[in-house]
């Protein structure tokens, strides 16, 4: 009896694990198995293949709702992130893997985006600059470097780098726009009713106090909703999106922000 928790769940926190649910009597399983094994060997440890005989492990099959075989599930960090049922030719399986396998570099970049908003830029600047030197041709790395420049009070340099970035994926297209909005906020000269709140938000950003930055931006929204094409509202949304909906600051300020809009 296999130790699924160890061989799949625990292992998937180290590398992605592809689980092939199969049975000896299944014809399509016999077709798919050598293809999976070939691709796993070619991956050279970038992902692992685990085979589960559903006749011998009916409880595991029931737990993961296996109703037809072969059934393939991709586990990452303990969760199923992609799956399919039935046999698949090699070229199609390669396309499926390319689409669904986690990208360690991308995950690192996404984690650094949030970390860069939470800590003093000096703490991780060296890591980001090294990443930029090594992968500066990647659009998402350019965006990360632009955020570092924003944290270092170099809004104009950040804007120039952002203009040179041309991401293709929607996630990074949106992130570019979020960073352009933050650069606009940090570079703006405030006047009128929202002036003090905007200046306080800029000072809080420069001092690394993200909570106070959001607080003052919300105050600016309340004081002048139309200020510079609704810049305080757009900047607050940009910060929320960069942090992610599950971030404690987003949860803390979301309701207050929503109320400020009306």
SULWO-V315947 format. One record per helix or strand of 3 or more residues. SS is the DSSP state (@ for helix, = for strand). FROM is the first residue (numbers start at 1). TO is the last residue. Records with the same first field share a line. If there is no record, write none. Layout:
SS = FROM-TO + FROM-TO
This chain:
@ = 4-13 + 27-43 + 58-63 + 90-100 + 104-118 + 121-135 + 139-151 + 155-164 + 170-187 + 195-207 + 210-223 + 231-243 + 248-260
= = 16-22 + 47-53 + 71-76 + 79-85
